[in-house]
Amino acid sequence: MKKPKRSFLKNEETSFRDRIFVVVRKIPRGNTLTYKEVATRAGKAKAVRAVGNILNSNYNPDIPCHRVIRSDGQTGGYNRGAQNKIAILKKESFHFHEKN
């Protein structure tokens, strides 16, 4: 069996990235989705870490990656700093459980 060409894999990866961005772009202000929910809606339920990695590389202000949180209700990471993520979420009137 032949291995797929590298370009095919790259296109598939880009497609998943695009699907993630489409899902995240649709999250309304004041709402959130979990990384798992984003992965599921993008078509790869087990790709939770990939979602985090892809969103970590996002600097497009049209993609509100700060609205993606962990399944336990914690904020999770943010490429502009966790405190900025918390501040933005609070400004958008989202209530979450801060870790003590």
C-alpha angles and dihedrals in degrees: 000000000000121000115242115257116263091242090059091055092046091051091049090051092048090050091054090048090051091049090052091052091049091052094046093045088060096056105113122231111273093024132093141195127206122244087250092053090051091049091049094048090048089055103256110086094181095051095089095132091047089056090054093048093048093048091047088062093050118108097159108120090208089068107068098207089163086076092069114091140171122277091247091061095255117130099242123199131333129188091226094050133284093257090056090051091052092047093050093047091049091049088053089053096248115150119209139161111266115212112251 
